[in-house]
Amino acid sequence: MTYRNPPTTPRKSATFDDYTLSEIRRAAATGIYDIRGAGAKRKLPHFDDLLFLGASISRYPLEGYRERCDTSVVLGSRHAKKPIELKIPITIAGMSFGSLSGPAKEALGRGATLSGTSTTTGDGGMTEEERGHSKQLVYQYLPSRYGMNLRDLRRADAIEVVVGQGAKPGGGGMLLGQKISDRVAEMRTLPKGIDQRSASRHPDWTGPDDLEIKILELREITDWEKPIYVKVGGARPYYDTALAVKAGADVVVVDGMQGGTAATQEVFIENVGQPTLACIRPAVQALQDLGMHRKVQLIVSGGIRNGADVAKALALGVDAVSIGTAALVALGDNDPRWEAEYNKLGTTAGAYDDWHEGRDPAGITTQDPELMKRVDPVAAGRRLANYLKVMTLEAQTIARACGKNSLHNLEPEDLVALTIEAAAMAGVPLAGTNWIPGKNGF
Amino acid sequence: MPATKLSKAATQDHASRIFDLDVSSLRELNQALHNLAPGSNETAWEVLHPKGSHSVAVGVDQPVSIDVRGSVGYYCGGMNSGSTITVHGSAGPGVGENMMSGSIIVKGDASQYAGATGKGGLLVIEGNASSRCGISMKGIDIVVHGNIGHMSAFMAQSGNLVVLGDAGDALGDSIYEARLFVRGKVDSLGADCIAKEMRPEHLELLQGLLDRAGITGVKPSEFKRYGSARTLYNFNIDNADAY
């Protein structure tokens, strides 16, 4: 009888996990980095790491469903003659026509208008679908200036100068040729079917002093009526917020690294920028240091999913949040009803992110006429409105439990953190302690 | 260099409306221009003492003529739609940025980004232009009597850039469908920009541009044409060095 050593259980590397191995094989086979849509998928410190302290004796709660909890917010009151007045502090983030289909843009407009909030154009110009169905529409002023024109600038309710995006601070865009339909090509003044590269910086200004002059020009063109937002990717939120304020912004938008994109390198999405949670306190601190908190409004976006996220962002000093990916999911993106078709594309519902390929079974991130028909703008708009209503009710429920008659009365004192990391990033105590790591700096 | 003589879009039946920026504010000037209704008789405007002001006559959308007596700062004539603006001096960065239609004539020099992202119309610079002239142009026609700086026509999508003098480094880097005509020397061409044959239709096109800019005594045959090699239109890993 021979003795055999018992076999050891096969063990895969934590460093070279299955996904990493597949990426190496894919890169070796194709010779190009992976491009995809959506935002960072890795686990990041997030709002889940914060908890609210409901009222007991030391705080007095409001009666749920009985006592009023205000949700309205005014954006752009610093300089604009016509600030934006929203019923809820949740806006729809900029997403381009070209990346999204026309029916999807119309649905966003319908849902937002039903909810009393605004939508935002994107890197592809203004469409009639969106303008026609959005009571309040923010017009993005992007480095590419695709479709930028005087008429649409004046038809907008606010202008958002996009300097950066959470998924790719410092990066430009790439809309691959297969999504360039006749209409998209015409709006972008480029031939059909070629890759459309968007510049990473504005062609006609560099630095904050130039930005100030650019904002002056936009105000002059629009007769100082419209709020000017400045959007930055969440990388250096303290200094970028301060410089945006210095340049004259009415509203600063900070987009954390969970923020989505239409098509960007995976390595960029997952490795550049800071988590949304980490961006808020420095941005608020910048406004407070300048004496401009609540005078220049702050919008934060990137991975906002529910009313708790909204309430937590507001408690940390934000005036409103923006949603992009979540809004697309509400419309029907990545819906399990299309599972068989996702499988044919080599993926599954919930993981589909090849938005740049234009084959979205849900008809949202595509220009394919047949797929687009799957989006009913009225029904999808209603779904978005329902979702926004739920988020608002959730945030109100939490705020009342904290004794607040306005969502904007939530404050850092209402929060604790579950992890040291989240406590340090948000500037609130670790649960069960009065310890705020890094309180004297960040 | 030959001076530009454009036919006035506006008639001169009425006396000019004069805005002296020593007395009136920039806001008053631009608001008055924006208040113009279609068919207004106020077709001739004159701006005195601009003294390098930014955003002079931006967002004008009526076919009026505006004579600016002096030099301007950033973004003069930005997003112009249909007016004829003449700067009797030099222009700062971004003159005629995102112009939609109409024309802008700069009698002196222009700084960086002249005609950036312009969608249409004609921009004439009688002196020299600095770097990034015509950057990301999208249909505008630009005629420069003198020289242009580096990285001009970067990512130029459509329209025509005519340079009677010389061009700096990296002309037409990442160019799409715009046409570049240079009479003098080019320091270097950018990625995907190549010299192209001057066919009869290009000579005809160029003659038309010179005529529109009021330039005489210069032959289209004296120019070389540059445009896209179209090798970067769809990503190919074998072209990675060009990115």
Interface residues (C-beta under 8 A of the other chain):
Chain A: T30 G31 I32 S144 R145 M148 N149 L150 L153 M174 L176 G177 R188 T189 L190 P191 G193 I194 D195 R197 A199 P203 D204 W205 D210 I213 K214 L216 E217 E220 I221 T222 D223 W224
Chain B: L26 R27 N30 Q31 H34 H54 S55 V58 G59 D61 G73 Y74 Y75 G78 M79 S81 P93 G94 E97 N98 M100 Q112 Y113 A116 T117 K119 R132 I135 S136 K138 G139 F154 M155 Q157 S158 S174 Y176 E177 Y233 N234 F235 I237
